[in-house]
Amino acid sequence: MTRGRLNVFLEREHAKRLAELAAVKGLSKSAIVAAAIASFLSPEAAQGREAAIARRLDKLHSQGERLARDQTILIETVALFIRLYLSVSTPIPEAHQEAARAQGKARFEQFITQLGRDLQRGAGFVKSLREDILPGGSDLLNSTSKAQAEGSAR
């Protein structure tokens, strides 16, 4: 089998890494480049790349579905809370509305401050609540969600 000659320009970093690999493996640079080109051009390599991309897309799709489901649950929870709150709260008399607004503003600022602290720490109310309710069982919930994620990735 005759071989053709090809002059190729490489980035300095790639040339350096190629020389290092050739020294470590005890092969010529030409042999390494020829093997890389053969691998790149082989149909099996293309199928392998396509399969890897398909797996990644499937995983992203399932993650997107979980995010959409979680967002729907969150929206429905907030809407239900607001409806319940509005149906059970009594109207504030006109004389007390200004004080109620001031107290509401102070409480809201407190809420935002606490939310900021929780987000900075990486620990949230739901996470701490789960740990309070299920001290050892939170692993059960995490392993279940991990198993679901692995199952959908296959």
Residue pairs with C-beta under 8 A, 6 or more apart in sequence:
8 33
10 18
18 29
18 32
18 33
19 29
21 27
21 32
22 28
22 29
22 32
25 32
39 45
55 153
58 152
58 153
59 149
59 152
59 153
62 149
62 152
62 153
63 149
92 100
118 124
118 125
130 138
130 141
131 138
134 140
134 141
